[in-house]
Amino acid sequence: MDTFIFILKVVLPSLALSIAIKYLAPFLNVAPTLTTVLIAVLSPSIVIAIALLIQTRAHRKN
């Protein structure tokens, strides 16, 4: 059951983000620069790394 909840915690935000990108992103005017591309490509990995680091530190305290 814990595995199922973990999978839901990953899949649901991913689905929400995918829907937001598909339907809301066309309304944004973003200049195609190197900085914009790097932010778009690297920010999901950085956010996940920070979340996992926080979770690991919280788990070690318990």
C-alpha positions in Angstrom: 0.0 0.0 0.0 2.9 2.4 0.7 4.2 1.8 -2.8 0.9 2.6 -4.3 0.7 5.9 -2.4 4.2 6.8 -3.4 3.4 6.1 -7.0 0.3 8.3 -6.7 2.4 11.1 -5.2 4.6 11.0 -8.2 2.1 10.4 -10.9 -0.6 13.0 -9.9 1.7 16.0 -9.8 3.3 14.9 -13.0 -0.1 14.6 -14.7 -1.1 18.1 -13.4 2.2 19.5 -14.7 1.8 17.9 -18.1 -1.8 19.2 -18.4 -0.7 22.7 -17.4 2.1 22.6 -19.9 -0.1 21.4 -22.7 -3.0 23.9 -22.2 -1.5 26.9 -20.4 2.0 27.1 -21.9 0.8 28.3 -25.4 -0.5 31.5 -23.7 3.0 32.4 -22.4 5.3 34.4 -24.5 8.8 33.1 -23.6 11.8 34.1 -25.5 13.8 31.1 -26.8 17.1 31.9 -25.1 19.7 29.6 -23.7 18.8 30.7 -20.2 15.2 29.9 -20.7 16.0 26.4 -22.1 18.3 25.6 -19.2 15.8 26.6 -16.6 13.1 24.6 -18.3 15.3 21.5 -18.6 17.0 21.6 -15.2 14.4 22.9 -12.8 12.3 19.7 -12.6 15.5 17.7 -11.7 16.5 20.3 -9.1 13.1 20.4 -7.5 12.9 16.6 -7.2 16.5 16.5 -5.8 15.6 19.1 -3.2 12.4 17.2 -2.3 14.2 13.9 -1.9 16.9 15.6 0.2 14.3 17.0 2.5 12.6 13.7 2.7 15.8 11.8 3.4 16.8 14.3 6.2 13.4 14.0 7.8 13.6 10.2 7.6 17.0 10.2 9.3 15.8 12.2 12.2 13.1 9.6 13.0 
